Amino acid sequence: METLGLAILAVLFGLIGLVWGADRFVTGSAAIAHNFGISPMVIGLTIVSIGTSAPEIIVSINASLSNAGTMGIGNAIGSNLANIGLVLGLTALICPIPLRHDLLKIEALALLVATLLAGMFLYDGNLTRTEGVILCTAIFPLFALIFYCKKNTSCIENLDSNNSAHFIPTKKALIFFLIGIGVLLVCSDLLVWGAKELAQFFGISQLVVGLTVVAIGTSLPELAASVISAIRGHHDIAIGTIFGSNLLNLLAVMAAPGIIAPLVLGKEVFFRDYLSMGILTLILTVMIASSLWLGKKYRRQATMSKKIGFTLLSLYVLYYAVLVSGS
């Protein structure tokens, strides 16, 4: 019973900490972007996405060093599924996100390229050291291309002149950012531990725990950061965080097992998990394209609507329903 009580407290404090940490993290990130004249989208694609991807990267490296590289591969694919289906789906349900036209030509295209490259390497069931190095190296040209294309684009966010991010000194903003990311990482671990203990106490199988708690747990920083960003009006940071994190999951998190300990994968990794991720990524791209096309046709702001959010979340739930029922 003592463990049960600690688990409940861990879940409660973890949730509270995630919200508080995300608020500080997003405020600091937005202020840094404003003070240095950097696009919030670029901040989301780099600083925020790297920070929120830290759990996936750490898990992948530790798993590879422990001869459990398959866990790193599953973590990368599962996190991408969670980022699109759960994080982006819930964020759009809570607060519809305005879309900019270059999103389809730059971020979405880069993500599709990275997804196809990862698929080429996973298809034969082997992830070699060379393939891992190629994935990791691809980070630089893809992100360089994104930054080059972004330097002449303007931000679609119309932040109010009273927005607190405009009045935070750089030093204070940096402190907010560091404290926020630290709290996000610690509280996500706390929440995952509490959820695991509760699942075990109530007799839920380890498979279900691994497929849900662990996979979702490493995506909690992205969820907290994206939702808070959208609510506070920093839509570019919310979108940039998801696309940046997914790129890093494919090119860094997935690369780690190949570089550290090349491995042989079961057929289900490609034909079930990777294809599910690839299809969901493609569906997201089509939805963004459709929204942009309709916005242009009817001369209105294109948005990632609640309907899109509901569809993404439903597909995510369907994937796990099929996965659990077939296990």
Phi, psi and omega per residue, in radians:
M1 nan -0.549 3.131
E2 -1.116 -0.716 3.117
T3 -1.126 -0.685 3.118
L4 -1.066 -0.775 3.125
G5 -1.092 -0.737 3.113
L6 -1.124 -0.666 3.139
A7 -1.123 -0.743 3.119
I8 -1.101 -0.759 3.106
L9 -1.105 -0.684 3.135
A10 -1.088 -0.744 3.124
V11 -1.118 -0.805 -3.116
L12 -1.113 -0.871 3.135
F13 -1.167 -0.592 3.098
G14 -1.092 -0.786 3.131
L15 -1.132 -0.800 3.130
I16 -1.090 -0.757 -3.138
G17 -1.130 -0.653 3.120
L18 -1.081 -0.776 -3.138
V19 -1.138 -0.808 -3.124
W20 -1.134 -0.801 -3.137
G21 -1.119 -0.707 3.129
A22 -1.103 -0.677 3.123
D23 -1.072 -0.822 3.130
R24 -1.163 -0.722 -3.105
F25 -1.074 -0.833 -3.114
V26 -1.204 -0.737 3.116
T27 -1.044 -0.802 3.120
G28 -1.113 -0.739 -3.135
S29 -1.102 -0.803 -3.132
A30 -1.119 -0.673 -3.141
A31 -1.177 -0.725 3.106
I32 -1.065 -0.780 3.125
A33 -1.039 -0.794 -3.122
H34 -1.158 -0.809 -3.067
N35 -1.141 -0.563 -3.125
F36 -1.769 0.075 3.125
G37 1.180 0.479 3.139
I38 -1.635 2.468 3.107
S39 -1.075 2.322 3.080
P40 -0.990 -0.555 3.108
M41 -1.102 -0.736 3.125
V42 -1.141 -0.713 3.080
I43 -1.037 -0.768 3.131
G44 -1.118 -0.699 -3.107
L45 -1.250 -0.418 -3.059
T46 -1.955 -1.425 -3.013
I47 -1.022 -0.893 -3.073
V48 -1.186 -0.780 -3.102
S49 -1.161 -0.663 3.097
I50 -1.140 -0.771 3.140
G51 -1.090 -0.785 -3.102
T52 -1.351 -0.284 3.086
S53 -1.527 -0.086 -3.117
A54 -0.944 -0.752 3.129
P55 -1.029 -0.757 3.138
E56 -1.107 -0.753 -3.121
I57 -1.114 -0.775 3.139
I58 -1.102 -0.795 3.127
V59 -1.056 -0.764 -3.106
S60 -1.123 -0.788 3.134
I61 -1.131 -0.823 3.139
N62 -1.083 -0.711 3.132
A63 -1.117 -0.724 -3.134
S64 -1.153 -0.720 3.122
L65 -1.175 -0.371 3.141
S66 -1.742 0.311 -3.129
N67 1.027 0.632 3.086
A68 -2.253 0.843 -3.066
G69 -1.053 -0.501 3.127
T70 -1.029 -0.581 3.093
M71 -1.100 -0.642 3.108
G72 -1.146 -0.720 3.094
I73 -1.108 -0.816 3.130
G74 -1.092 -0.636 3.130
N75 -1.129 -0.713 3.139
A76 -1.128 -0.856 -3.118
I77 -1.175 -0.795 -3.135
G78 -1.102 -0.645 3.126
S79 -1.190 -0.653 3.087
N80 -1.139 -0.718 3.066
L81 -1.058 -0.766 -3.129
A82 -1.180 -0.684 -3.130
N83 -1.094 -0.717 -3.133
I84 -1.394 -0.923 -3.036
G85 -1.300 -0.822 -3.071
L86 -1.524 -1.000 -3.038
V87 -1.153 -0.975 -3.117
L88 -1.193 -0.645 3.116
G89 -1.078 -0.875 3.130
L90 -1.143 -0.703 3.140
T91 -1.056 -0.779 3.128
A92 -1.171 -0.600 3.091
L93 -1.153 -0.693 -3.116
I94 -1.323 -0.731 -3.061
C95 -2.634 1.774 3.125
P96 -0.871 2.411 -2.999
I97 -1.883 2.145 3.054
P98 -1.090 2.502 -3.115
L99 -1.998 2.495 3.081
R100 -1.841 2.628 -3.001
H101 -1.153 -0.557 -3.114
D102 -1.296 -0.168 3.112
L103 -1.016 -0.693 -3.100
L104 -1.269 -0.645 -3.058
K105 -1.433 -0.367 -3.036
I106 -2.004 -1.296 -3.045
E107 -1.112 -0.837 -3.109
A108 -1.111 -0.700 3.128
L109 -1.133 -0.743 3.115
A110 -1.093 -0.710 3.132
L111 -1.157 -0.684 3.106
L112 -1.131 -0.708 3.105
V113 -1.085 -0.803 3.131
A114 -1.114 -0.676 3.136
T115 -1.133 -0.766 3.120
L116 -1.138 -0.711 3.131
L117 -1.093 -0.767 3.103
A118 -1.106 -0.684 3.129
G119 -1.103 -0.679 3.106
M120 -1.040 -0.661 -3.082
F121 -1.422 -0.480 -3.110
L122 -1.517 -0.306 -3.017
Y123 -1.019 -0.692 -3.089
D124 -1.493 0.031 3.107
G125 1.403 0.146 3.116
N126 -2.202 2.433 3.006
L127 -2.140 1.802 -3.061
T128 -1.516 2.962 3.118
R129 -1.123 -0.683 3.113
T130 -1.075 -0.780 3.132
E131 -1.126 -0.660 3.088
G132 -1.092 -0.736 3.128
V133 -1.134 -0.705 3.126
I134 -1.087 -0.780 3.117
L135 -1.049 -0.814 -3.107
C136 -1.134 -0.716 -3.127
T137 -1.165 -0.548 -3.116
A138 -1.122 -0.286 3.106
I139 -0.992 -0.750 -2.992
F140 -1.191 -0.884 3.128
P141 -1.171 -0.637 -3.121
L142 -1.161 -0.818 3.131
F143 -1.219 -0.606 3.089
A144 -1.095 -0.706 3.112
L145 -1.121 -0.737 3.123
I146 -1.066 -0.817 -3.113
F147 -1.135 -0.684 3.126
Y148 -1.087 -0.752 -3.128
C149 -1.256 -0.476 -3.066
K150 -1.440 -0.336 -2.978
K151 -1.143 -0.402 -3.140
N152 -1.860 0.190 3.135
T153 -1.735 2.602 3.137
S154 -1.734 2.775 -3.114
C155 -1.434 2.410 -3.140
I156 -1.498 -0.130 -3.098
E157 -1.329 2.280 3.056
N158 -1.863 1.386 -3.071
L159 -1.300 2.394 3.125
D160 -1.121 2.554 -3.114
S161 -1.107 -0.319 3.126
N162 -1.592 0.033 -3.119
N163 -1.028 2.299 -3.037
S164 -1.069 -0.451 -3.107
A165 -1.089 -0.459 -3.105
H166 -1.288 -0.321 -3.002
F167 -2.014 0.214 3.140
I168 -1.669 2.120 3.088
P169 -1.048 2.687 -3.072
T170 -1.015 -0.750 -3.119
K171 -1.066 -0.786 3.132
K172 -1.166 -0.678 3.116
A173 -1.080 -0.712 3.127
L174 -1.139 -0.679 3.090
I175 -1.109 -0.777 3.085
F176 -1.003 -0.785 -3.099
F177 -1.088 -0.851 -3.097
L178 -1.160 -0.762 3.107
I179 -1.101 -0.741 -3.115
G180 -1.078 -0.830 -3.114
I181 -1.179 -0.625 3.104
G182 -1.112 -0.781 3.123
V183 -1.144 -0.689 3.118
L184 -1.039 -0.822 -3.087
L185 -1.181 -0.777 -3.133
V186 -1.147 -0.786 -3.079
C187 -1.257 -0.512 3.071
S188 -1.167 -0.702 3.072
D189 -1.120 -0.720 3.134
L190 -1.089 -0.765 -3.134
L191 -1.164 -0.720 3.124
V192 -1.102 -0.767 3.131
W193 -1.073 -0.815 3.139
G194 -1.065 -0.737 -3.141
A195 -1.152 -0.683 3.097
K196 -1.062 -0.804 -3.121
E197 -1.114 -0.712 3.114
L198 -1.126 -0.728 -3.138
A199 -1.090 -0.771 3.138
Q200 -1.166 -0.673 -3.138
F201 -1.086 -0.672 -3.103
F202 -1.623 0.167 3.021
G203 1.347 0.414 3.090
I204 -1.377 2.405 -3.042
S205 -1.107 2.667 3.114
Q206 -1.088 -0.566 3.135
L207 -1.068 -0.855 -3.134
V208 -1.109 -0.683 3.109
V209 -1.081 -0.783 -3.133
G210 -1.138 -0.696 -3.099
L211 -1.282 -0.436 -3.074
T212 -1.934 -1.138 -3.014
V213 -1.075 -0.880 -3.065
V214 -1.192 -0.833 -3.125
A215 -1.101 -0.802 3.141
I216 -1.240 -0.628 -3.093
G217 -1.002 -0.740 -3.135
T218 -1.282 -0.188 3.089
S219 -1.739 0.000 -3.131
L220 -1.086 -0.671 3.078
P221 -1.040 -0.724 3.089
E222 -1.098 -0.715 -3.137
L223 -1.079 -0.870 -3.117
A224 -1.109 -0.809 -3.104
A225 -1.129 -0.723 -3.101
S226 -1.208 -0.780 -3.131
V227 -1.112 -0.831 3.134
I228 -1.103 -0.699 3.111
S229 -1.044 -0.815 -3.122
A230 -1.133 -0.761 -3.134
I231 -1.088 -0.665 -3.106
R232 -1.468 0.015 3.074
G233 1.593 0.066 3.130
H234 -1.594 1.171 -3.008
H235 -1.137 -0.642 -3.134
D236 -1.131 -0.617 3.094
I237 -1.162 -0.720 -3.141
A238 -1.059 -0.839 -3.139
I239 -1.196 -0.786 -3.118
G240 -1.053 -0.635 3.126
T241 -1.058 -0.775 -3.106
I242 -1.173 -0.870 -3.109
F243 -1.160 -0.701 3.112
G244 -1.131 -0.757 3.138
S245 -1.115 -0.737 -3.139
N246 -1.151 -0.667 3.062
L247 -1.093 -0.765 -3.141
L248 -1.168 -0.628 3.108
N249 -1.082 -0.696 -3.116
L250 -1.352 -0.655 -2.996
L251 -1.713 -0.361 -3.137
A252 -2.010 -0.955 -3.108
V253 -1.095 -0.780 -3.140
M254 -1.266 -0.495 -3.107
A255 -1.259 -0.553 -3.054
A256 -0.948 -0.860 3.132
P257 -1.053 -0.678 -3.135
G258 -1.145 -0.708 -3.119
I259 -1.286 -0.774 -3.049
I260 -1.381 -0.805 -3.076
A261 -2.616 1.481 3.140
P262 -0.840 2.474 -3.016
L263 -2.477 2.846 3.066
V264 -1.818 2.324 -3.047
L265 -1.959 2.652 3.059
G266 -1.261 2.753 -3.106
K267 -1.050 -0.509 -3.090
E268 -1.155 -0.400 -3.137
V269 -1.084 -0.749 3.112
F270 -1.451 -0.938 -2.969
F271 -1.283 -0.360 3.107
R272 -1.890 -1.012 -2.991
D273 -1.385 -0.893 -3.122
Y274 -1.096 -0.789 -3.126
L275 -1.089 -0.642 3.081
S276 -1.084 -0.767 3.106
M277 -1.127 -0.768 -3.140
G278 -1.090 -0.758 3.136
I279 -1.136 -0.740 3.131
L280 -1.125 -0.676 3.084
T281 -1.107 -0.725 3.125
L282 -1.156 -0.726 3.110
I283 -1.081 -0.743 3.091
L284 -1.027 -0.780 -3.138
T285 -1.083 -0.759 3.131
V286 -1.116 -0.712 3.123
M287 -1.122 -0.712 3.098
I288 -1.122 -0.770 3.129
A289 -1.074 -0.749 -3.139
S290 -1.121 -0.743 -3.141
S291 -1.123 -0.735 3.115
L292 -1.141 -0.697 -3.141
W293 -1.139 -0.779 3.115
L294 -1.143 -0.670 3.106
G295 -1.096 -0.722 3.112
K296 -1.199 -0.699 -3.108
K297 -1.122 -0.759 -3.089
Y298 -1.753 0.189 3.068
R299 0.918 0.969 3.113
R300 -2.435 2.867 3.128
Q301 -1.190 2.130 3.083
A302 -1.257 2.395 -3.137
T303 -2.371 2.696 2.936
M304 -1.498 1.671 -2.952
S305 -1.329 3.019 3.075
K306 -1.104 -0.557 3.111
K307 -1.114 -0.741 3.086
I308 -1.121 -0.752 3.115
G309 -1.037 -0.759 3.127
F310 -1.118 -0.712 3.137
T311 -1.110 -0.801 3.140
L312 -1.099 -0.764 -3.135
L313 -1.133 -0.693 3.131
S314 -1.122 -0.742 3.114
L315 -1.132 -0.633 3.107
Y316 -1.130 -0.793 3.110
V317 -1.109 -0.694 3.133
L318 -1.084 -0.717 3.124
Y319 -1.022 -0.834 -3.100
Y320 -1.248 -0.523 3.068
A321 -1.119 -0.772 3.109
V322 -1.159 -0.725 -3.110
L323 -1.097 -0.817 -3.123
V324 -1.200 -0.701 -3.109
S325 -1.191 -0.468 -3.123
G326 -1.603 -0.065 -3.099
S327 -1.538 nan nan
